[in-house]
Amino acid sequence: MSSRREAREKVMQALYAFEQGGGDTEHVLENIVRPGFEKDAATREFAEKLFLQCLELEEDADRIIRQHAENWEFSRIALIDRLLLRMAICELVTFPDIPPKVSINESIEIAKKYSTENSGKFVNGILDAVLVTLFEDGRLKKTGRGLVGMETLQTRAVPDSSETKEA
């Protein structure tokens, strides 16, 4: 049985192969992303779209990561962590039906499984800050189920009336 978690893991592996191998998009899709999803067209399409969107948004995602990883030299962030951060940012920005909590939690769990001991905490910290920035910048467009978890951001983004009154 296929799942979006499996799709995300495959996309992470595909991005890793693409990054390390110099990148032939169709080869990576054919040999890493698509296998195993022959009987699950919806999950295969999700995986393909996520992989391709991650490649398209790489520069923007890396800029966002750098902005929020101020105390980290970008090249020293574990490659798996960078790839997972790119994937989550891509989901936050281009998949309106996926709740932000899901994108973040999936990234954390995959980081714990595939990366360093502290990767889950690192990915969580960066993505929490990224989520607020994307929301404040109006780049977080969530609909339907994608609105789940947005209540916290909305209360953070709207100042308390007592804070806006002059003394």
C-alpha positions as CSV (number, residue, x, y, z in Angstrom):
1,M,0.0,0.0,0.0
2,S,1.4,3.4,-1.0
3,S,1.2,6.6,1.1
4,R,2.2,10.2,0.9
5,R,4.9,9.5,3.5
6,E,6.4,6.9,1.1
7,A,6.1,9.4,-1.7
8,R,7.9,12.1,0.3
9,E,10.7,9.6,1.2
10,K,11.1,8.7,-2.5
11,V,11.1,12.4,-3.4
12,M,13.8,13.1,-0.8
13,Q,15.8,10.2,-2.3
14,A,15.2,11.5,-5.8
15,L,16.4,15.0,-4.9
16,Y,19.4,13.5,-3.3
17,A,20.3,11.5,-6.4
18,F,19.6,14.5,-8.6
19,E,21.8,16.7,-6.5
20,Q,24.7,14.2,-6.3
21,G,24.4,12.9,-9.9
22,G,24.2,16.2,-11.7
23,G,20.6,15.8,-12.6
24,D,18.7,14.2,-15.4
25,T,15.1,14.9,-14.4
26,E,13.4,12.2,-16.5
27,H,15.9,9.5,-15.4
28,V,15.3,10.3,-11.8
29,L,11.5,10.3,-12.2
30,E,11.7,7.0,-14.1
31,N,14.0,5.2,-11.7
32,I,13.3,6.6,-8.3
33,V,10.0,8.5,-8.1
34,R,7.6,6.4,-10.1
35,P,8.6,2.8,-9.2
36,G,6.3,1.3,-6.5
37,F,3.3,3.6,-7.4
38,E,2.2,1.7,-10.5
39,K,-1.2,0.9,-8.8
40,D,-1.6,4.2,-7.0
41,A,-1.9,7.0,-9.6
42,A,-2.8,9.7,-7.1
43,T,0.3,9.1,-5.0
44,R,2.5,8.8,-8.0
45,E,1.2,12.1,-9.3
46,F,1.8,13.7,-5.9
47,A,5.4,12.4,-5.8
48,E,6.1,13.6,-9.4
49,K,4.6,17.0,-8.8
50,L,6.5,17.4,-5.5
51,F,9.8,16.4,-7.1
52,L,9.3,18.8,-10.1
53,Q,8.1,21.7,-7.9
54,C,11.1,21.3,-5.6
55,L,13.4,21.6,-8.5
56,E,11.6,24.6,-9.8
57,L,11.5,26.4,-6.4
58,E,15.0,25.4,-5.3
59,E,16.5,28.9,-5.5
60,D,13.6,30.5,-3.7
61,A,13.5,27.8,-1.1
62,D,17.3,28.0,-0.5
63,R,16.9,31.8,0.0
64,I,14.2,31.2,2.5
65,I,16.2,28.6,4.4
66,R,19.3,31.0,4.5
67,Q,17.0,33.7,5.9
68,H,15.9,31.5,8.8
69,A,19.2,29.6,9.4
70,E,21.1,32.8,10.2
71,N,23.5,31.1,12.6
72,W,24.2,28.2,10.2
73,E,26.5,28.2,7.3
74,F,24.2,27.0,4.5
75,S,26.8,24.5,3.0
76,R,27.2,23.0,6.4
77,I,23.5,22.1,6.9
78,A,23.2,18.4,6.3
79,L,22.1,17.7,2.7
80,I,19.1,15.6,3.8
81,D,18.0,18.4,6.1
82,R,18.3,21.0,3.3
83,L,16.3,18.7,0.9
84,L,13.6,18.2,3.5
85,L,13.4,21.9,4.2
86,R,13.1,22.5,0.4
87,M,10.3,19.9,0.2
88,A,8.4,21.4,3.1
89,I,8.7,24.9,1.7
90,C,7.5,23.7,-1.6
91,E,4.5,22.0,0.0
92,L,3.7,25.1,2.0
93,V,3.8,27.3,-1.1
94,T,2.4,25.2,-3.9
95,F,0.1,22.5,-2.4
96,P,-2.9,24.5,-1.1
97,D,-4.7,21.3,0.1
98,I,-2.0,20.1,2.4
99,P,-2.2,21.5,6.0
100,P,1.0,23.2,7.1
101,K,1.1,21.0,10.2
102,V,1.2,17.9,7.9
103,S,4.1,19.3,5.8
104,I,6.1,20.2,8.9
105,N,5.4,17.0,10.8
106,E,6.2,14.8,7.8
107,S,9.5,16.6,7.3
108,I,10.4,16.2,11.0
109,E,9.6,12.5,11.0
110,I,11.6,11.8,7.8
111,A,14.5,13.8,9.2
112,K,14.5,11.7,12.3
113,K,14.6,8.5,10.2
114,Y,17.2,9.5,7.6
115,S,19.4,12.3,9.0
116,T,21.3,13.2,12.2
117,E,20.2,12.8,15.8
118,N,19.3,16.5,16.0
119,S,17.8,17.0,12.6
120,G,14.2,16.7,13.7
121,K,14.6,19.6,16.1
122,F,16.6,21.6,13.5
123,V,14.0,21.1,10.8
124,N,11.2,21.9,13.1
125,G,12.7,25.1,14.3
126,I,13.5,26.4,10.8
127,L,10.0,25.4,9.4
128,D,8.2,27.0,12.3
129,A,9.9,30.3,11.5
130,V,9.4,29.8,7.7
131,L,5.7,29.2,8.2
132,V,5.2,32.5,10.0
133,T,7.2,34.4,7.4
134,L,5.3,32.8,4.5
135,F,2.0,33.7,6.2
136,E,3.0,37.3,6.9
137,D,4.2,37.7,3.3
138,G,0.9,36.4,1.9
139,R,2.6,33.4,0.3
140,L,0.7,30.8,2.3
141,K,-2.4,30.0,0.3
142,K,-4.3,27.2,1.9
143,T,-7.8,26.0,1.2
144,G,-10.2,23.4,2.6
145,R,-8.3,21.0,4.8
146,G,-5.2,23.1,4.2
147,L,-6.6,25.7,6.6
148,V,-6.1,23.3,9.6
149,G,-3.5,24.8,11.9
150,M,-3.8,28.3,10.5
151,E,-5.6,29.6,13.6
152,T,-2.4,30.0,15.5
153,L,-0.7,31.9,12.7
154,Q,-3.7,34.2,12.3
155,T,-3.6,35.1,16.0
156,R,0.2,35.7,15.8
157,A,-0.1,37.9,12.7
158,V,-2.9,40.1,14.1
159,P,-1.6,42.3,16.9
160,D,-3.6,42.5,20.1
161,S,-5.6,45.7,20.2
162,S,-3.9,46.6,23.5
163,E,-0.5,46.4,21.8
164,T,-1.5,48.9,19.1
165,K,-2.9,51.6,21.5
166,E,-0.5,54.4,22.2
167,A,0.2,55.1,25.9
